Amino acid sequence: MKFGKTIKIFLIDGDPNGRMSCELSNWTGKAYKIPRVRIKDCSDRSELSKTGIYLLLGRNEIGTEQVYIGEAESVLERLPQHKEKDFWNEAIVFISKDENLNKAHIKYLENRLHSIAKSANRYKIENGNTPTQSAISESDKAEMEEFLENIKLLVNTLGHKVFEEKREAKPETKQPQEVFQINSARGSNALGVPTSEGFVVFKGSRAATNTVPSFPLSTQKLRQDLIEKGVLSVVNDCLEFTDDYIFGSPSTAAAIVMGRNANGLIEWKTSVGRTLKGFEADETAFVTSSITKLEAVVSPL
């Protein structure tokens, strides 16, 4: 079960584009988000001389997001040594306020973060080699796994979904997560779910092998880009998704899958034929009804 979190963000330079520190209530860790151009100003942060884990983040010329995951016994000394890497424009650093992170701990964290980022497959990982995982005790491993969860939470909060699965975990409710499908002409047969980022089409889904003449040029270009990047690949004479892929809207997802213009709110349906539009209407009605009932309890007539 997830609980609410309080995150304290301090703008070190009084600038939202400058350096910032982040802390979680009741956590011994601390995060720093530092623009590359402000690394040289960090000599005033003595705590950055501690042992820590860090991410270098940026994107290439075609918009692919990139990350390098590293560790250092003195982060302040290590970061300037990465100036030869020109892809990154900001760093996120994690240290322990009680100085309980040692070399074995950060090597463990580095390996685990690398593995999670690779599994999420959102960012291009710039590490040349897979970091080795240190051997630590069972109790230390439990502590580092908790530390790891807070790293993931803060990295996401600071604007980077490096470690987030594309299929969002549904909050604990009595209702199972609805999966939507399209089974249409020219071989299209796909599954997916709406998320806070758009609409995720699942790995293994099949898109139409060809498109109609009226297919919009912009969507045709996106389809071709997905083929060139290997997101869509020919498998057994079918065009198949090789990984989960997040589209900006259900309609774009439906158009790519069906090879024609499509209204995703109508085309995506549950196994019993309920459209995404109908599902969202039911969700809205449920929330409205719940609020009305709560107001009645708090302020009875």
C-alpha positions as CSV (number, residue, x, y, z in Angstrom):
1,M,0.0,0.0,0.0
2,K,1.3,3.4,-0.9
3,F,1.2,6.4,1.5
4,G,1.3,10.1,0.9
5,K,4.8,11.7,0.8
6,T,6.1,15.1,1.8
7,I,9.0,16.4,-0.4
8,K,10.9,19.5,0.6
9,I,12.5,21.3,-2.4
10,F,14.9,24.1,-1.7
11,L,16.0,26.4,-4.6
12,I,19.6,26.9,-3.6
13,D,20.1,29.9,-6.0
14,G,16.6,31.2,-5.8
15,D,16.2,30.2,-9.4
16,P,13.9,27.4,-10.6
17,N,16.4,26.7,-13.4
18,G,19.3,26.6,-10.9
19,R,20.5,24.2,-8.3
20,M,18.0,22.6,-5.9
21,S,18.1,20.1,-3.0
22,C,15.3,17.6,-2.3
23,E,14.5,15.8,0.9
24,L,11.8,13.3,2.0
25,S,10.3,13.3,5.4
26,N,11.9,10.6,7.7
27,W,14.6,9.7,5.1
28,T,18.3,10.0,5.7
29,G,19.0,10.5,2.0
30,K,19.2,13.8,0.2
31,A,19.1,14.6,-3.5
32,Y,20.6,17.5,-5.5
33,K,19.6,18.5,-9.0
34,I,22.5,20.5,-10.6
35,P,22.6,22.1,-14.1
36,R,25.8,21.3,-15.8
37,V,26.7,25.0,-16.1
38,R,26.4,25.2,-12.2
39,I,28.7,22.3,-11.4
40,K,31.6,24.7,-10.9
41,D,29.6,26.6,-8.3
42,C,29.1,23.6,-6.0
43,S,32.2,24.1,-3.9
44,D,29.9,25.7,-1.4
45,R,28.1,22.4,-0.9
46,S,30.5,20.5,1.4
47,E,28.1,17.5,1.7
48,L,28.7,16.8,-2.0
49,S,32.2,15.7,-1.1
50,K,30.5,12.6,0.5
51,T,30.1,9.1,-1.1
52,G,27.1,9.1,-3.4
53,I,25.4,8.0,-6.5
54,Y,24.6,10.2,-9.5
55,L,22.8,10.4,-12.8
56,L,24.0,12.5,-15.8
57,L,20.9,13.4,-17.9
58,G,20.4,14.9,-21.4
59,R,19.1,14.1,-24.9
60,N,20.7,13.8,-28.3
61,E,19.9,15.9,-31.5
62,I,16.9,13.7,-32.4
63,G,15.4,13.9,-29.0
64,T,16.4,10.6,-27.5
65,E,16.8,10.9,-23.8
66,Q,20.1,9.7,-22.4
67,V,21.4,8.8,-18.9
68,Y,24.8,7.8,-17.4
69,I,24.6,6.2,-13.9
70,G,27.7,6.5,-11.8
71,E,29.0,6.4,-8.2
72,A,31.9,8.2,-6.4
73,E,33.5,8.4,-3.0
74,S,33.5,12.2,-3.6
75,V,30.8,13.3,-6.0
76,L,32.1,16.9,-6.0
77,E,35.4,15.7,-7.4
78,R,33.9,13.2,-9.8
79,L,31.4,15.3,-11.7
80,P,33.9,17.7,-13.3
81,Q,35.7,14.7,-14.7
82,H,32.7,14.0,-16.9
83,K,33.1,17.2,-19.0
84,E,34.3,15.1,-21.9
85,K,30.7,13.6,-22.2
86,D,28.8,16.3,-24.0
87,F,25.3,14.7,-24.0
88,W,24.3,15.7,-20.5
89,N,23.0,19.1,-19.3
90,E,22.1,18.3,-15.7
91,A,23.1,15.9,-12.9
92,I,21.0,14.4,-10.1
93,V,23.1,13.4,-7.0
94,F,22.1,11.3,-4.0
95,I,24.0,11.2,-0.7
96,S,23.2,10.1,2.8
97,K,22.9,12.8,5.5
98,D,24.1,10.5,8.2
99,E,27.1,9.3,6.2
100,N,26.0,5.7,6.3
101,L,26.6,5.1,2.6
102,N,29.9,3.3,2.0
103,K,31.6,2.1,-1.2
104,A,29.8,-1.3,-1.2
105,H,26.4,0.4,-0.8
106,I,26.8,2.7,-3.7
107,K,28.2,0.0,-6.0
108,Y,25.1,-2.0,-5.1
109,L,22.8,1.0,-5.9
110,E,24.7,1.7,-9.1
111,N,24.2,-1.9,-10.4
112,R,20.5,-2.0,-9.4
113,L,19.7,1.4,-10.9
114,H,21.4,0.4,-14.2
115,S,19.4,-2.8,-14.2
116,I,16.1,-1.0,-13.6
117,A,16.8,1.7,-16.2
118,K,17.6,-1.0,-18.8
119,S,14.4,-2.9,-18.0
120,A,12.3,0.3,-18.2
121,N,13.9,1.0,-21.6
122,R,13.0,4.7,-21.7
123,Y,16.4,6.3,-21.8
124,K,19.5,5.4,-23.8
125,I,22.1,4.2,-21.2
126,E,25.5,5.8,-21.8
127,N,27.5,3.5,-19.5
128,G,30.0,1.5,-21.5
129,N,29.8,-1.5,-19.2
130,T,27.3,-3.0,-16.8
131,P,28.3,-1.9,-13.2
132,T,29.3,-4.8,-11.0
133,Q,27.1,-5.5,-8.0
134,S,28.9,-5.6,-4.6
135,A,28.2,-8.3,-2.0
136,I,26.5,-6.8,1.0
137,S,24.7,-8.3,4.0
138,E,21.0,-9.1,4.0
139,S,20.2,-6.2,6.4
140,D,22.2,-3.8,4.2
141,K,20.5,-5.0,1.1
142,A,17.1,-4.4,2.7
143,E,18.2,-0.8,3.6
144,M,19.6,-0.2,0.1
145,E,16.4,-1.4,-1.5
146,E,14.4,1.1,0.6
147,F,17.0,3.8,-0.4
148,L,16.5,2.7,-4.0
149,E,12.7,3.2,-3.9
150,N,13.2,6.8,-2.7
151,I,15.8,7.5,-5.4
152,K,13.2,6.3,-8.0
153,L,10.5,8.5,-6.4
154,L,12.7,11.7,-6.4
155,V,14.1,11.2,-9.9
156,N,10.6,10.9,-11.2
157,T,9.5,14.0,-9.2
158,L,12.4,15.9,-10.6
159,G,11.2,15.3,-14.1
160,H,12.9,12.1,-15.3
161,K,11.1,8.8,-15.8
162,V,14.4,6.8,-16.2
163,F,13.3,4.1,-13.8
164,E,9.5,4.1,-14.4
165,E,7.8,1.2,-16.1
166,K,5.6,2.3,-19.1
167,R,2.7,0.4,-17.7
168,E,1.7,2.3,-14.6
169,A,0.8,0.4,-11.5
170,K,-2.9,0.8,-10.7
171,P,-3.6,2.1,-7.3
172,E,-4.9,-0.5,-4.9
173,T,-8.7,-0.8,-5.5
174,K,-11.3,-3.5,-5.7
175,Q,-11.5,-3.1,-9.5
176,P,-8.9,-4.8,-11.8
177,Q,-7.2,-2.6,-14.4
178,E,-9.1,-2.5,-17.6
179,V,-7.1,-3.5,-20.7
180,F,-8.3,-2.2,-24.1
181,Q,-8.0,-3.8,-27.5
182,I,-8.3,-3.3,-31.2
183,N,-8.8,-6.2,-33.6
184,S,-9.4,-4.8,-37.0
185,A,-8.5,-5.0,-40.7
186,R,-5.1,-5.7,-42.3
187,G,-3.8,-7.7,-39.4
188,S,-4.1,-5.2,-36.6
189,N,-4.5,-6.9,-33.2
190,A,-3.4,-4.8,-30.2
191,L,-3.7,-4.4,-26.5
192,G,-3.1,-1.3,-24.4
193,V,-4.0,0.9,-21.4
194,P,-4.4,4.7,-20.8
195,T,-1.8,6.2,-18.4
196,S,-0.9,9.6,-17.1
197,E,1.4,10.1,-20.0
198,G,-1.0,9.0,-22.8
199,F,-1.8,5.6,-24.1
200,V,0.6,2.5,-23.9
201,V,0.4,-0.1,-26.6
202,F,1.7,-3.4,-25.3
203,K,4.7,-5.3,-26.6
204,G,3.6,-8.1,-28.9
205,S,0.7,-6.1,-30.3
206,R,0.3,-6.1,-34.1
207,A,-0.3,-3.1,-36.3
208,A,-1.8,-3.1,-39.8
209,T,0.7,-4.3,-42.4
210,N,-0.2,-1.4,-44.7
211,T,-2.0,1.9,-44.6
212,V,-5.0,3.4,-46.5
213,P,-4.3,6.1,-49.2
214,S,-5.9,8.8,-47.0
215,F,-3.6,8.1,-44.1
216,P,-2.2,11.5,-42.8
217,L,1.4,12.2,-43.8
218,S,2.3,13.2,-40.2
219,T,1.0,9.9,-38.8
220,Q,2.7,8.0,-41.7
221,K,6.0,9.7,-40.7
222,L,5.5,8.6,-37.1
223,R,4.8,5.0,-38.3
224,Q,8.0,5.0,-40.4
225,D,10.0,6.4,-37.5
226,L,8.8,3.6,-35.3
227,I,9.8,1.1,-38.0
228,E,13.3,2.6,-38.4
229,K,13.8,2.6,-34.6
230,G,12.8,-1.0,-34.3
231,V,9.7,-0.3,-32.2
232,L,7.7,-1.8,-35.0
233,S,9.3,-4.8,-36.7
234,V,8.2,-7.5,-39.2
235,V,7.7,-10.8,-37.3
236,N,6.1,-13.7,-39.2
237,D,4.9,-11.4,-41.9
238,C,3.2,-9.2,-39.3
239,L,4.1,-5.7,-38.1
240,E,4.7,-6.2,-34.3
241,F,5.5,-4.0,-31.4
242,T,8.9,-5.1,-30.0
243,D,8.4,-3.2,-26.8
244,D,5.7,-1.3,-24.9
245,Y,5.3,2.1,-26.5
246,I,3.7,5.3,-25.1
247,F,1.7,7.4,-27.6
248,G,0.6,10.9,-26.8
249,S,-3.1,10.1,-27.2
250,P,-5.3,7.0,-27.7
251,S,-6.2,8.3,-31.2
252,T,-2.6,8.3,-32.4
253,A,-2.1,4.9,-30.9
254,A,-5.3,3.6,-32.7
255,A,-4.2,5.2,-36.0
256,I,-0.8,3.6,-36.0
257,V,-2.3,0.2,-35.1
258,M,-5.1,0.4,-37.7
259,G,-3.2,2.1,-40.5
260,R,-5.9,4.8,-40.9
261,N,-7.3,7.8,-39.2
262,A,-9.1,6.7,-36.0
263,N,-10.8,8.1,-32.9
264,G,-9.1,6.2,-30.1
265,L,-11.9,6.9,-27.7
266,I,-14.2,4.8,-29.8
267,E,-11.8,2.3,-31.4
268,W,-10.2,1.1,-28.1
269,K,-12.6,-1.3,-26.4
270,T,-12.6,-3.7,-23.4
271,S,-13.1,-7.4,-23.9
272,V,-16.9,-6.9,-23.3
273,G,-17.0,-4.1,-26.0
274,R,-17.1,-1.0,-23.7
275,T,-15.3,1.9,-25.5
276,L,-12.6,4.0,-23.8
277,K,-15.0,6.9,-24.0
278,G,-17.6,5.0,-22.1
279,F,-15.1,3.8,-19.6
280,E,-13.9,7.3,-18.9
281,A,-17.5,8.5,-18.6
282,D,-18.2,5.8,-16.0
283,E,-15.0,6.7,-14.1
284,T,-16.1,10.4,-14.0
285,A,-19.6,9.4,-12.9
286,F,-18.1,7.2,-10.1
287,V,-15.9,10.1,-8.8
288,T,-18.7,12.6,-8.9
289,S,-21.0,10.2,-7.1
290,S,-18.3,9.6,-4.4
291,I,-17.8,13.3,-3.9
292,T,-21.6,13.9,-3.6
293,K,-21.9,11.1,-1.0
294,L,-18.9,12.5,1.0
295,E,-20.4,16.0,1.0
296,A,-23.7,14.6,2.2
297,V,-21.9,12.9,5.1
298,V,-19.9,16.0,6.0
299,S,-22.8,18.4,5.6
300,P,-26.0,16.5,6.1
301,L,-29.2,18.3,5.2
